[in-house]
Each structure stands twice: as C-alpha cells, then as structure tokens.
Amino acid sequence: MLIRSKRGWELPESDATDERIFHSRRNLIKGLASGAVLAASMPVFGKTTENENLNYSFSVPVKNNRYKLDRELTPHKLATTYNNFYEFGSHKQISADAQKLKTHPWMITIDGLVEEKIKINAHELFKHFNFEERVYRFRCVEAWSMALPWIGFPLAELVKMAKPTSDAKYLVMRSFQDPKIASGQRQFWYPWPYLEALTVAEAKNELAFIATGVYGKPIPNQMGAPLRLVVPWKYGFKSIKSIISFTFTKIRPKTFWETIQPAEYGFWANVNPLVSHPRWSQKTERPLGKTTRIKTLLYNGYEEYVAYMYKNLVTENLFR
C-alpha cells in the first residue's frame, strides 16, 4: 500500500478554500447544469457591481489542486485595502484613488521577438485561455505576507500564443502610464512606466500566472486590474500590476526598482530567508491580520517547482 506523507507546508483543500468561495463553486455547478453559465473557464461579459470599471464578471472556475497552502487565506478586506501600487502613492491605503483607473477598454500589446505582433483588447485576450483558481502565498520584500485565491491562467499559455523566436531570452512587461489620474506618476524622479521582466524560462514555469480575478471576483483596481503578474516564489514587487504590454527581447532590461536602488532590489528577487535586505532581516514575515510572525521559506515555499532554473547561475545575486 502506497502511503503519501503530507509535506509540512500543505493543508487539506477544505482548509485552504473559504466558505464563500465554496458556495460560489456550488452555484457555478448548478448554473452549468441548468445552462445558465456558458463555460466555467471563460469570463462572462456584462456588468459587475464589484467594480463597474471592469465591465465584466465571471464565475469561479475549477480550482487547481496542485498548489497547497500552509496557512489560512488572508481576509478579503485586508487584502483589498492594504496595497502597494506606487502609481497611486507610496502608502498602502491607495484603494480609493486606484478607482480612477479606467480598465475597459484595455489594450494589450504582445511584441518584440515574436512571429507576429499582436494588439488586442484584454477581454478578448482572456477568451483564448482556460481560467482556473490557484491559492498562492505572497511575500512582500517589506516582510509582510498574504495568502490569496487568484483566478487567471498560466503565463506559459500567453508565451505559447506569442510564439517568441529562438533569440528571445527575456519577457518584459510594462504597466500603464497616465499621470492625470495616477498621482504617483507625477513624481518625475521615478522611471515610469513601471517595468518588470522575467527570463523566458521563468515565464514558462508552471507557477508563473496571470491573474484576472481574486476571491471569486474580477481583480480590483488596487490589486492590478484588469490583469497582473503573479510569481509567488519572488518578492511581491516583481508581480507587476495593470499590464499593457508583453515584449520579448534578447537583452535583459533594468527593471523599475533595480533602476531606482540596485543595491537593494535586483532583477531576480527570489525569496530567501538567509539573505537579508540591506535594512532588515528576511528570516520572518508578518501575515496580514496576524499578530505573530512566522518563518519565511526558501523560494517562499516553492523550491521544488523553481530551484532547477537557477542551478547554473552561480555568479548572479538571485535573492534580492
């Protein structure tokens, strides 16, 4: 008889999914049975009361059970009101100001070293992918953390759609730039627009994810509507919000925070509790809503999925 030992950071699925999301999934199944919902994995276009800016809503898709949590989900209210989004200010309470961002229509460009440039509305882009729910840990470089039920699709599927050439080594992502509505972008000393990048190998890793929703609803503006990157083994600043372009290139770019302060924020930014930030330790983290700190895990607990990509990069500073 084969006995599988549960790893220390795993929880049963019932502990990872909150009751409201469970009932949403039950309602989805009922809707499919009655013909009321066209497809679980596709957005359902129409009006949403959560954020009318988005102009669409969708049903909670099937959960990907491959990824487990070692902690409770962060309460919805905390996750949606404690946000870094420097386009709207350097403080955490930017959720109200972020509603100024108009996310429909939202044009996406896929270009650079690809077979053919693509320019498409985000909501049309979404129709090309099967949506799923994934529960991931999120670790901020500032030593606080969350656990979130993202909805979206693997970044690898977008890479496949883009058809990059063999010369493409990096995927560069840019956010919007509109200082008329984003007050933070009036601070001219920052290198706007926000830019982040991954190697193509990282972009094709199974964990790399494009999130379009969270907690069973379209992702709110302050968390990166209408689509954001989620790379849970890296510090949170790598997970660029409100993306407008994906560019494949041969040359590694300097990313937003790397440009501002390269001694503190590098290209790789993989989580490692043994490598301190120049101004604080990374050994522990504070989960939002908790009063006690917990130990930080190497690669944020995802070592088995990602460590292979870095084995030969012995000259790189992988952990800042």
N, C-alpha and C positions, 0 to 999 in steps of 0.2 A: 504493500500500500504506500502510495506516494504522499508524504506529509510536507506541506509547504509552510515554512516558518515565516511569519509576518515580520517584515523589517520594522525597525524601531520607530521610523517616522510615518508609518502607514496607519490609517484608520479605516474602519468599515465604511462603505459608501453611505450608509444611513446616518453616520455621524458627520459626514462631510457636506451633505445637502440639507439646507434648512427646510422647514415645513412648507413655507410659501412656494418655494421652487418645486417641491414635490407635488403639490396640488396643481401648480401650473402645468406640470408634465402630464398629470392625470387628465386635466381638462383638454390638453392637446390630443391625447389618445382618443378621448370622446369625440372631439371635433373631426378627427380623421375618419372615425367610424361612421359619422353622420354625413361626411362630405363637406363639412363646413370649412375645413382647412385644406388648402391645395397641397402643401408639402411641408413636412416638419423642418426640412433643412434649408428652406428658402425664405427670404423676407416676404412678408405680406404687406403690400404697399397700401397706404391710406393714412388716416390721421391718428396721431397718438397724443394722449393727454399728458404723458410724461414730459414731453419736450416737443412742442409743435414745430420748432425749428427743423427737426429731423424729417418731418412729413412722412414717416413710415413707422410701422411697428412689425414685430414678428413674434412667432410662437417659440417657446423654449425648445430647442432641438434636443436630440438624444445626447446624453452625457457620455463622454469618452472616459471609460473606467480605468484606463491605463495609468492615470495620474492620481495619486492619493495625497491626502493632507495629514499632517501630524498635529493639527490644531483646529479650532473652530473657525468658521467663516467670520470675517470681520463684519460687524453690524453695518447694514446698508447706510444708515445715517452718517456714521463716522467716515466710511469710505468715500462718500459723495460730498463731504463738507470739509475734508482735510486733504488738500491737493496742492501739489507743486505744478504750476503752469506759468512760467515766467513771462509769457506773453501778456498775462493779465496782472502781473505783480509778483514781487519776491516773497510775499507772505502766503500762508496756507489758506486763508479764507477768500478765495477768488471765485467761488462758485457762482455768486450773483453776477459779477462782472462778466464771467465767461458766457453768460446767456446772450451777450451781444453778438456773438459769432453766429453767422448765418450758415447753416450746414446743408442747405438744399436750395438750388443745385450745388453740387460739389464735384469739380472736375479733377480727375486723376490722370497724370501723365506717366507712362512707362517708356523709358527711352535709354539712350546710351548705346552700349554694345549689345544690341538685340537685333533679331532678324528684321523686325519692323516696329516702328514707333506706334504706340497705342495712346489715344486720348479718349477717355470715357467717363461718363458720369458715375460717381461712386455707387449709386444704387443699381445701375446697370451692371457694373463690375461684379457686385455681390451675387448676381444671378448665375455667375459662372462657377460658383463654389458650393460645396455641401457644408452647411453650418453644423457646428457641434458645440457642446458646453464642456469646458475644462476648468477644473479647480486647481489654481496655482498659488504658491507662495509668492509674495512680492517683498523684496528687501530694498529699502532706500539706502543710499550711501550715507544719509544722516543718522543711520542706526535705529530707524523705526521700521515696522513691517506690517503687512496685511496678508490676508488670505481671501482670494476672490474667485467667484464663479464666472469666468469670462465666457462669452459667446462669440464665435467667429470661425475662422478657417486657417489651416496651416499656411504659413508664408511660403513653404515649399511649393504649394499649388500655384501661387502667383508667379514664382520663379519659373515654373514649368510653362505657364501661359506666356510669359515674356519671351521665352526662347533665347536666352543670352548666348553670345558666341563663346568660343573656347578661350578668348582673350579676357573675358570678364572675370575679375578676381574679387570685386567688391560691389556691394549693393548700397547705394547712397540714398537716403530718404530725407526729404525736406518737408517742413511744416508750412503753413500759410504765413503771409506777411500782410498785415493791414493795421498800421498804427492808428488809424482813425477810430477803430473800435477796440484795439488791444493796446492799452495804455503802457504796458511794459515795453512794447516795441518802440516807444518814443525815447527810450533810454538808448541813445545812439552809441554808447560805449560797448554794447553787446553786439556780437556779429550776426544779426538777423539776416535771413530767417533761420530758425532752429534747424540744425543739420545733424543727423546721426548716420552711422554706417555699420555694416556687418561684412565679414567675408562672405563670399557666395556659399562656402561650406557651412558657415553658421546659419545663413538664411535658409538653407536646405535641411538643417537639423530638425528632427521631428518636434522639438519643443517650441521652436520659433512660431509665433502665432500672430495673426492679425485679428484684433478684437473689434467687433462692431456692436457688442452688447455686453451687459453685465447685470447680475441679479434678475435675469429673465426679461430685461427691457433693453431698448436701444441705449447705447452708451451715452451718458450725459455729456454736455459740452466740457465741463470742468475735468472730465476724465479722458478727453481726447476725441470727441465726436468729429466726424462720423466713423473714422477708423484710426486705430493706433497700433503700434507695435507692442508685443509682449514677449520679452525674452527673460524668463524667470530665473535663470542662473546668473544673470548680470545685475548690477545695481540699477535702480529704477530710472536714472537719468538716461539710460540707453533706450528706454521704451518710449520713443518719440510719439507725440500726440498729433492729431489732426493732420495727417499726412496728405500732401498734394502731389508728390512725385516720387517715383522709384527709378533711379538711374544706375545702370550697370557700367562699371568703369574698370580699367586696368590699374589705375593709380589709387593708392589709399589716401583718402581725404583727411583733413584735420576736422574733427567733429566740434560741435558747439562749445562744450565745456573744456575740451582739450585745447581749443584756441584761447579760451579765457585764462585758464590756470593749468598748464600742462604738468606742473609738479604735483598736483592733487587729483586730476581727473584725466585718465588716459583713454586710448582707443578701445582697449579690451574690457576693462571694468568688470571682470569676473569676481564673484563674491568669494572672499577668503577671510575667515576669522583671524588668521595668523598674520595678516598683512594690515597694519593699522593705516588709517587715514593720517596725514601729517598732523592733524589737530585733534584726533580722537581715536579710541580703540574700536575695532570692528568685531571684537570677540563676542559681544552680546548685542541684542536688539530689544526694542520695546514694541510688542504688538499693540496696535491701536485698541484702546478700550481696556487694556490690562494694566495693572499697577506693578507687576513684577517683570523683570527682564528674563529673556531666555537665551540659550546659547545659539550663536549663528553657525550654520553648517557650511562646509566647503561647497562651492558652486550652489549655495542656497539649498543644498539637499539633493541636487540633480546631477551629482558627479557621474553616476552610471550612464547617463544619457549624453554627456558632453565632454568628459575629460579626454576622450580619444582625439579630439580636434586640436589639442594643444600640446601633445606629447613631444613634438619635434620643434616647438617654438622656444627653445632654451634661452635665446637672447632677448626675448620680449618680456616686458613688465606686464604680466597678464592680469594682475589683481589690483589695478587702480584705474 
